[in-house]
Amino acid sequence: MTDRYETPLTSRYSSDCMKKLFSSDTRYRTWRRLWISLAKAEQKLGIPITDEQIGELEAHAEDIDYDVVAEREKQTRHDVMAHIYAYGVAAPKAAGIIHIGATSCFVTDNADLIIYRDALRRIRGELSAVISALCDFAEKYKDVPTLGYTHYQPAQLVTVGKRASLWLQDFVSDLGEVDFAISNIKFLGSRGTTGTEASFVDLFDGDVSKIDAMNKMIANDFGFTECFDVCGQTYPRKLDSRILNALSSIAQSAYKLGGDLRLLQHDRELSEPFGKDQIGSSAMAYKKNPMRSERICSLSRYLMADALNAPLTASTQWLERTLDDSANRRISLPEGFLCADAILMLALDVVKGLTVNEKVIAKRVAEYLPFIATENIMMEAVKKGSDRQKIHAIIRKCSLEATAAMNEGLGCDLAERLVREKELLLSENDMARILDPAQYTGRCGEQVEKYVAKVRGSVSANCEDLDKIDK
């Protein structure tokens, strides 16, 4: 417990991996790595920086004295200058060459780009794991008939696996969004106060080829192959919109999954995992609430709303730079990633632990199938010599009577009523054959097989820490 507010995303929901990635320590150590990379590139390009100075910077890349930083920032009200000062205190011989030619966005924006790229890779791995689990689930239950719904009213039969393939397809679409976002992250480099690189034109005595070489060296140090072609003081904030849109897309799919599971658990057709010692209600001891699916929906709703921050910020940036993006981005981007991380961990946990109550499903199918099969029943009766118009009238009468009985709380006896109608010329065996659920699921099994094979051939998990995902 603490006497200060903590975001629930860090205290309850997100993985240690994602929390560490967005920690202050990771951010400020990345700043120091950037300053080291800048110094090395400048040295190679002729700026008088010694190996001893670079060695001292490297020796103190990790040991950040946050008390010194806090005291200096209190005086200067400038976080980057406070960190430059603290780094210089730790590495006094190199103090004079830290941040040469750069502006604050050299460390703040480039560090963000590095962290966002790494976080998206983490998200990609988690998303791939959910996709893989849904492939397994869809394939296992591809041929199990279940009642389909339109408008949440009973419709034609589908299969449990086919329904899962709809969830799967949504998440596969999200993977494309994430991959697109990753592929379009470029490095800012060191571009100066308004993106003109004027300070480096002066520093390198007009040799602009050295500026390009410097930015390429620094970008390569952090695994980037390209820098943005043009920019102001910051990288284009449109990128933030693209990133949060991809995360919002995941939230949309997850909400659909969680919402469907909540409906199906109400009908006892599917059940999310429920721990041996889990308590559903403090008052109603019998309750088994779909808590995890509800949490997926709750967090997804937050993430979809959070994604609005980025387009509002991108659209209001004035000219080459304005600082009204800073406070918003410090919250909305990390929170968006932490939320997506939490959602995907929950989704993986739920999908891997889903229980399919096949007997409940079969009972519901048996209850509604006689209504669904009435056209088939009519055609079979006609084949046996019955009059189509008379049979239609009989089926209509029996259906209304069966529905009325069901409305009184009785079971569905439509099949029995129809067998008793002699004009249909149908025996009990005929009716049982007509009412085989497998005849009414169309190409569900085939569709699932083909789609799962396609997905497995193109999607692979890509996160070394996936086995350590917190449950």
C-alpha positions as CSV (number, residue, x, y, z in Angstrom):
1,M,0.0,0.0,0.0
2,T,1.1,3.6,-0.6
3,D,-0.1,7.0,0.5
4,R,0.1,8.3,-3.1
5,Y,-2.2,7.6,-6.0
6,E,-1.1,4.8,-8.4
7,T,-2.8,4.1,-11.7
8,P,-4.6,0.8,-11.6
9,L,-2.9,-0.1,-14.9
10,T,0.4,-0.3,-13.0
11,S,-0.8,-1.6,-9.7
12,R,-3.3,-4.2,-10.9
13,Y,-3.5,-4.9,-14.6
14,S,-0.4,-4.6,-16.8
15,S,2.6,-6.9,-17.2
16,D,5.9,-6.2,-15.5
17,C,7.5,-6.1,-19.0
18,M,5.3,-3.2,-20.1
19,K,5.6,-1.4,-16.8
20,K,9.4,-1.6,-17.0
21,L,9.4,-0.4,-20.6
22,F,7.5,2.8,-19.7
23,S,9.3,3.4,-16.4
24,S,11.1,6.6,-15.7
25,D,14.3,4.6,-15.4
26,T,14.0,3.1,-18.9
27,R,13.2,6.5,-20.3
28,Y,16.1,8.4,-18.7
29,R,18.6,5.6,-19.4
30,T,17.6,5.8,-23.0
31,W,18.3,9.5,-22.9
32,R,21.8,8.8,-21.7
33,R,22.3,6.2,-24.5
34,L,21.2,8.8,-27.0
35,W,23.7,11.3,-25.6
36,I,26.4,8.7,-25.9
37,S,25.4,7.8,-29.5
38,L,25.4,11.5,-30.4
39,A,28.9,12.1,-28.9
40,K,30.3,9.0,-30.7
41,A,28.8,10.1,-34.1
42,E,30.1,13.7,-33.6
43,Q,33.6,12.4,-32.7
44,K,33.7,10.2,-35.8
45,L,32.7,13.2,-37.9
46,G,35.5,15.4,-36.5
47,I,34.1,17.2,-33.4
48,P,36.9,17.3,-30.7
49,I,35.5,14.7,-28.3
50,T,38.0,12.3,-26.7
51,D,37.7,8.6,-26.1
52,E,38.1,9.3,-22.4
53,Q,35.1,11.5,-22.4
54,I,33.0,8.9,-24.2
55,G,34.3,6.2,-21.9
56,E,33.2,8.3,-18.9
57,L,29.7,8.8,-20.4
58,E,29.5,5.0,-20.9
59,A,30.6,4.3,-17.4
60,H,27.8,6.4,-16.0
61,A,25.0,5.4,-18.4
62,E,23.0,3.6,-15.7
63,D,23.7,5.3,-12.4
64,I,21.2,8.2,-12.5
65,D,21.1,10.3,-9.3
66,Y,17.5,11.3,-9.2
67,D,17.9,13.4,-6.2
68,V,20.4,15.6,-8.1
69,V,17.9,15.7,-11.0
70,A,15.0,16.7,-8.8
71,E,16.9,19.5,-7.1
72,R,18.2,20.9,-10.4
73,E,14.7,20.7,-12.1
74,K,13.2,22.5,-9.2
75,Q,15.6,25.4,-10.0
76,T,15.5,25.3,-13.8
77,R,11.9,24.0,-14.4
78,H,13.4,22.1,-17.3
79,D,13.7,18.3,-17.1
80,V,16.2,17.7,-19.9
81,M,18.6,20.4,-18.6
82,A,18.3,18.9,-15.1
83,H,19.3,15.5,-16.5
84,I,22.2,17.0,-18.5
85,Y,23.4,18.6,-15.3
86,A,23.1,15.4,-13.3
87,Y,25.0,13.5,-16.1
88,G,27.7,16.0,-16.0
89,V,28.0,15.7,-12.2
90,A,28.5,12.0,-12.6
91,A,30.8,12.3,-15.6
92,P,32.6,15.7,-15.0
93,K,35.3,15.2,-17.7
94,A,32.5,14.8,-20.3
95,A,30.1,17.4,-18.9
96,G,31.1,20.0,-21.6
97,I,30.3,17.7,-24.6
98,I,26.9,16.3,-23.6
99,H,24.1,17.4,-25.9
100,I,26.3,19.4,-28.4
101,G,24.1,20.9,-31.1
102,A,21.0,19.1,-29.9
103,T,17.7,20.4,-28.7
104,S,15.6,18.7,-26.0
105,C,13.5,16.8,-28.5
106,F,16.6,14.9,-29.5
107,V,16.3,12.9,-26.3
108,T,12.6,13.2,-25.5
109,D,11.2,12.3,-29.0
110,N,13.8,9.8,-30.0
111,A,13.4,8.0,-26.7
112,D,9.7,7.9,-27.2
113,L,10.1,6.4,-30.7
114,I,12.4,3.7,-29.3
115,I,10.0,2.9,-26.5
116,Y,6.9,2.9,-28.6
117,R,8.6,0.6,-31.2
118,D,9.6,-1.8,-28.5
119,A,6.2,-1.7,-26.9
120,L,4.5,-2.3,-30.2
121,R,6.7,-5.4,-30.7
122,R,5.6,-6.6,-27.3
123,I,1.9,-6.0,-28.2
124,R,2.5,-7.8,-31.4
125,G,3.7,-10.8,-29.6
126,E,0.8,-10.8,-27.2
127,L,-1.7,-10.4,-30.0
128,S,-0.1,-13.2,-31.9
129,A,-0.5,-15.4,-28.8
130,V,-4.2,-14.6,-28.6
131,I,-4.5,-15.4,-32.4
132,S,-2.8,-18.7,-31.9
133,A,-5.1,-19.6,-29.0
134,L,-8.2,-18.7,-31.0
135,C,-6.9,-20.8,-33.9
136,D,-6.7,-23.8,-31.5
137,F,-10.1,-23.2,-30.1
138,A,-11.8,-22.6,-33.5
139,E,-10.2,-25.7,-34.9
140,K,-11.2,-27.9,-32.0
141,Y,-14.9,-26.9,-32.1
142,K,-15.2,-26.3,-35.8
143,D,-17.9,-29.0,-36.2
144,V,-19.9,-28.5,-33.0
145,P,-23.3,-27.1,-34.0
146,T,-24.7,-24.2,-31.9
147,L,-27.6,-21.8,-32.3
148,G,-26.7,-18.7,-34.3
149,Y,-28.2,-15.4,-33.5
150,T,-29.2,-12.3,-35.4
151,H,-30.5,-9.3,-33.3
152,Y,-29.8,-11.7,-30.4
153,Q,-32.8,-13.7,-31.6
154,P,-32.4,-17.4,-32.5
155,A,-31.5,-17.8,-36.2
156,Q,-29.9,-20.5,-38.2
157,L,-27.3,-22.9,-36.8
158,V,-23.5,-22.1,-36.9
159,T,-20.7,-24.0,-35.1
160,V,-18.8,-23.0,-32.0
161,G,-15.6,-22.9,-34.0
162,K,-17.1,-20.8,-36.8
163,R,-18.2,-18.2,-34.3
164,A,-14.7,-18.2,-32.8
165,S,-13.3,-17.6,-36.3
166,L,-15.1,-14.3,-36.4
167,W,-13.3,-13.2,-33.2
168,L,-10.1,-14.5,-34.7
169,Q,-10.5,-12.6,-38.0
170,D,-10.9,-9.3,-36.0
171,F,-7.6,-9.9,-34.1
172,V,-5.8,-10.8,-37.3
173,S,-7.0,-7.5,-38.8
174,D,-5.5,-5.8,-35.7
175,L,-2.2,-7.5,-36.3
176,G,-2.1,-5.9,-39.7
177,E,-2.7,-2.5,-38.0
178,V,0.1,-3.1,-35.5
179,D,2.5,-4.2,-38.2
180,F,1.7,-1.1,-40.3
181,A,2.4,1.1,-37.3
182,I,5.7,-0.6,-36.6
183,S,6.8,-0.4,-40.2
184,N,6.1,3.3,-40.3
185,I,8.0,4.4,-37.2
186,K,11.0,6.3,-38.3
187,F,13.7,8.0,-36.2
188,L,13.8,11.8,-35.6
189,G,17.5,12.1,-35.3
190,S,19.1,15.4,-34.2
191,R,17.3,18.1,-36.3
192,G,17.6,21.3,-34.2
193,T,15.1,23.7,-32.8
194,T,12.8,24.0,-35.8
195,G,13.9,21.0,-37.8
196,T,16.3,23.0,-40.0
197,E,19.6,21.4,-38.7
198,A,21.0,24.9,-38.7
199,S,23.1,24.3,-35.5
200,F,24.8,21.4,-37.2
201,V,25.4,23.2,-40.4
202,D,27.5,25.6,-38.2
203,L,29.0,22.8,-36.1
204,F,30.2,20.9,-39.2
205,D,31.4,24.1,-41.0
206,G,28.7,23.8,-43.7
207,D,29.4,20.1,-44.6
208,V,25.8,19.0,-44.7
209,S,26.8,15.4,-45.7
210,K,28.1,15.0,-42.1
211,I,24.7,15.9,-40.7
212,D,23.1,13.1,-42.7
213,A,25.9,10.7,-41.7
214,M,25.5,11.6,-38.0
215,N,21.7,11.0,-38.0
216,K,22.2,7.7,-39.9
217,M,24.8,6.6,-37.3
218,I,22.5,7.4,-34.4
219,A,19.5,5.9,-36.0
220,N,21.4,2.7,-36.7
221,D,22.6,2.5,-33.1
222,F,18.9,2.1,-32.1
223,G,17.8,-0.2,-34.9
224,F,16.2,2.3,-37.2
225,T,17.0,2.4,-40.9
226,E,15.3,5.7,-41.7
227,C,14.7,9.2,-40.3
228,F,11.6,11.3,-41.0
229,D,12.3,13.2,-44.2
230,V,11.1,16.5,-42.8
231,C,10.0,17.6,-39.4
232,G,9.7,20.6,-37.1
233,Q,11.2,20.4,-33.7
234,T,9.4,17.1,-33.0
235,Y,8.6,14.0,-35.0
236,P,5.1,14.3,-36.6
237,R,2.4,13.8,-34.0
238,K,0.4,12.0,-36.7
239,L,2.4,9.0,-35.8
240,D,0.9,8.9,-32.3
241,S,-2.5,8.8,-33.9
242,R,-1.5,5.8,-36.0
243,I,-0.1,4.0,-32.9
244,L,-3.2,4.7,-30.7
245,N,-5.5,3.8,-33.6
246,A,-3.8,0.4,-33.7
247,L,-4.2,-0.1,-30.0
248,S,-7.8,1.1,-30.2
249,S,-8.4,-1.5,-32.9
250,I,-7.3,-4.2,-30.6
251,A,-9.7,-2.9,-27.9
252,Q,-12.6,-3.0,-30.4
253,S,-11.9,-6.7,-31.1
254,A,-11.4,-7.5,-27.5
255,Y,-14.7,-5.8,-26.5
256,K,-16.5,-7.9,-29.1
257,L,-14.9,-11.1,-27.8
258,G,-15.6,-10.2,-24.2
259,G,-19.2,-9.0,-24.9
260,D,-20.0,-12.2,-26.8
261,L,-18.6,-14.4,-24.0
262,R,-20.7,-12.6,-21.4
263,L,-23.8,-13.3,-23.4
264,L,-22.9,-16.9,-23.9
265,Q,-21.9,-17.4,-20.3
266,H,-25.4,-16.1,-19.3
267,D,-26.8,-18.8,-21.5
268,R,-24.4,-21.3,-19.9
269,E,-23.0,-22.3,-23.4
270,L,-19.5,-21.2,-22.6
271,S,-17.7,-20.4,-19.4
272,E,-14.6,-18.3,-18.8
273,P,-12.0,-19.7,-16.4
274,F,-13.0,-19.7,-12.7
275,G,-10.4,-20.4,-10.1
276,K,-10.8,-23.1,-7.5
277,D,-10.8,-20.5,-4.7
278,Q,-12.3,-17.7,-6.7
279,I,-15.3,-15.8,-5.2
280,G,-18.0,-14.5,-7.5
281,S,-19.9,-12.4,-5.0
282,S,-19.5,-11.4,-1.3
283,A,-23.2,-12.0,-0.8
284,M,-24.3,-14.6,-3.3
285,A,-22.0,-17.5,-2.7
286,Y,-23.2,-19.4,-5.8
287,K,-22.3,-16.7,-8.3
288,K,-19.8,-17.4,-11.1
289,N,-19.6,-14.0,-12.8
290,P,-17.7,-13.5,-16.1
291,M,-15.3,-11.2,-14.3
292,R,-12.4,-11.4,-16.7
293,S,-14.6,-10.8,-19.8
294,E,-16.2,-7.9,-18.0
295,R,-12.7,-6.5,-17.2
296,I,-11.8,-6.9,-20.9
297,C,-14.8,-4.8,-21.9
298,S,-14.1,-2.2,-19.2
299,L,-10.5,-1.7,-20.2
300,S,-11.3,-1.8,-23.9
301,R,-13.8,1.0,-23.4
302,Y,-11.1,3.1,-21.7
303,L,-8.6,2.4,-24.5
304,M,-11.0,3.4,-27.3
305,A,-11.7,6.7,-25.5
306,D,-7.9,7.2,-24.8
307,A,-7.2,6.9,-28.5
308,L,-9.0,10.2,-29.1
309,N,-6.2,12.1,-27.4
310,A,-3.7,11.6,-30.3
311,P,-5.7,13.0,-33.2
312,L,-6.8,15.9,-31.0
313,T,-3.1,16.6,-30.2
314,A,-1.9,16.1,-33.8
315,S,-4.5,18.5,-35.2
316,T,-3.6,21.3,-32.8
317,Q,0.1,21.5,-33.2
318,W,1.1,25.0,-34.1
319,L,3.6,25.6,-36.9
320,E,7.0,24.0,-36.0
321,R,6.4,23.3,-32.3
322,T,4.0,23.9,-29.5
323,L,4.3,22.4,-26.0
324,D,0.6,21.6,-25.4
325,D,1.2,18.1,-26.6
326,S,3.7,17.2,-23.8
327,A,1.5,16.7,-20.8
328,N,-1.2,14.9,-22.8
329,R,1.3,12.5,-24.5
330,R,3.0,11.7,-21.2
331,I,-0.3,10.2,-20.1
332,S,-2.2,9.0,-23.2
333,L,0.6,7.0,-24.9
334,P,1.9,5.0,-22.0
335,E,-1.6,4.5,-20.6
336,G,-2.7,3.3,-24.0
337,F,0.1,0.7,-24.2
338,L,-0.4,-0.5,-20.6
339,C,-4.1,-0.8,-21.2
340,A,-3.6,-2.8,-24.5
341,D,-1.1,-5.0,-22.7
342,A,-3.6,-5.7,-19.9
343,I,-6.4,-6.4,-22.3
344,L,-4.4,-8.9,-24.3
345,M,-3.1,-10.7,-21.2
346,L,-6.7,-11.1,-20.1
347,A,-7.9,-12.2,-23.6
348,L,-5.2,-14.9,-23.8
349,D,-6.1,-16.2,-20.3
350,V,-9.8,-16.3,-21.1
351,V,-9.4,-18.0,-24.5
352,K,-7.0,-20.6,-23.3
353,G,-9.3,-21.4,-20.4
354,L,-12.7,-21.4,-22.1
355,T,-15.0,-24.3,-21.2
356,V,-17.5,-25.3,-23.8
357,N,-20.7,-26.8,-22.3
358,E,-21.6,-29.0,-25.2
359,K,-24.6,-30.6,-23.5
360,V,-26.2,-27.2,-22.8
361,I,-25.5,-26.2,-26.4
362,A,-27.0,-29.4,-27.7
363,K,-30.1,-29.0,-25.6
364,R,-30.6,-25.4,-27.0
365,V,-30.0,-26.6,-30.5
366,A,-32.6,-29.4,-30.0
367,E,-35.1,-26.9,-28.7
368,Y,-34.9,-24.6,-31.7
369,L,-33.9,-26.9,-34.6
370,P,-37.5,-28.2,-35.3
371,F,-38.4,-24.6,-36.1
372,I,-35.3,-24.0,-38.2
373,A,-35.9,-27.3,-40.1
374,T,-39.6,-26.7,-41.0
375,E,-38.8,-26.0,-44.6
376,N,-36.8,-29.2,-44.8
377,I,-39.6,-31.1,-43.1
378,M,-42.1,-29.7,-45.7
379,M,-39.9,-30.7,-48.6
380,E,-39.5,-34.2,-47.2
381,A,-43.2,-34.6,-46.8
382,V,-43.8,-33.4,-50.4
383,K,-41.3,-36.0,-51.6
384,K,-43.4,-38.7,-49.9
385,G,-46.5,-37.5,-51.8
386,S,-48.1,-34.9,-49.5
387,D,-49.7,-31.7,-50.7
388,R,-47.4,-28.8,-50.3
389,Q,-50.1,-26.2,-49.4
390,K,-51.7,-28.5,-46.9
391,I,-48.4,-29.3,-45.3
392,H,-47.5,-25.6,-45.0
393,A,-50.8,-25.0,-43.1
394,I,-50.2,-27.9,-40.8
395,I,-46.6,-26.9,-40.0
396,R,-47.8,-23.3,-39.3
397,K,-50.5,-24.5,-37.0
398,C,-48.2,-26.9,-35.1
399,S,-45.5,-24.3,-34.8
400,L,-47.8,-21.8,-33.3
401,E,-49.1,-24.4,-30.8
402,A,-45.6,-25.4,-29.9
403,T,-44.6,-21.8,-29.4
404,A,-47.6,-21.2,-27.2
405,A,-46.7,-24.2,-25.1
406,M,-43.1,-23.0,-24.7
407,N,-44.4,-19.6,-23.6
408,E,-46.2,-21.4,-20.8
409,G,-42.8,-22.8,-19.7
410,L,-43.1,-26.2,-21.4
411,G,-40.4,-27.8,-23.6
412,C,-40.4,-27.7,-27.4
413,D,-42.6,-30.6,-28.7
414,L,-42.9,-29.4,-32.3
415,A,-41.2,-32.5,-33.7
416,E,-43.6,-34.8,-31.8
417,R,-46.6,-32.8,-33.0
418,L,-45.6,-33.0,-36.6
419,V,-45.0,-36.8,-36.4
420,R,-48.5,-37.2,-35.1
421,E,-49.9,-35.4,-38.2
422,K,-50.6,-38.3,-40.6
423,E,-50.8,-36.2,-43.7
424,L,-47.0,-35.5,-43.5
425,L,-46.3,-39.2,-43.9
426,L,-43.2,-38.9,-41.7
427,S,-42.1,-41.4,-39.1
428,E,-40.1,-40.8,-36.0
429,N,-37.0,-42.1,-37.8
430,D,-37.6,-39.7,-40.7
431,M,-37.9,-36.8,-38.3
432,A,-34.7,-37.8,-36.4
433,R,-32.8,-38.0,-39.7
434,I,-34.2,-34.5,-40.8
435,L,-33.3,-33.1,-37.4
436,D,-29.6,-34.0,-37.5
437,P,-27.9,-30.7,-36.6
438,A,-24.9,-31.3,-38.8
439,Q,-27.1,-30.8,-41.9
440,Y,-27.8,-27.2,-40.9
441,T,-24.3,-25.8,-40.4
442,G,-23.4,-25.3,-44.0
443,R,-19.7,-25.0,-44.7
444,C,-18.8,-23.9,-41.2
445,G,-16.2,-26.6,-40.6
446,E,-14.6,-26.2,-44.0
447,Q,-14.5,-22.4,-43.5
448,V,-12.8,-22.7,-40.2
449,E,-10.2,-25.2,-41.5
450,K,-9.3,-23.1,-44.5
451,Y,-9.1,-19.8,-42.5
452,V,-7.1,-21.3,-39.6
453,A,-4.6,-22.8,-42.0
454,K,-4.2,-19.4,-43.7
455,V,-3.7,-17.6,-40.4
456,R,-1.2,-20.2,-39.0
457,G,0.8,-19.8,-42.2
458,S,1.1,-16.1,-41.9
459,V,1.1,-15.3,-38.2
460,S,3.8,-16.1,-35.6
461,A,4.3,-14.9,-32.0
462,N,7.1,-12.4,-31.8
463,C,7.8,-11.7,-28.1
464,E,10.5,-13.5,-26.1
465,D,8.7,-12.7,-22.9
466,L,5.3,-14.3,-23.8
467,D,5.8,-17.2,-21.4
468,K,6.1,-14.8,-18.5
469,I,2.8,-13.0,-19.1
470,D,1.1,-12.4,-15.8
471,K,-2.3,-14.0,-15.3
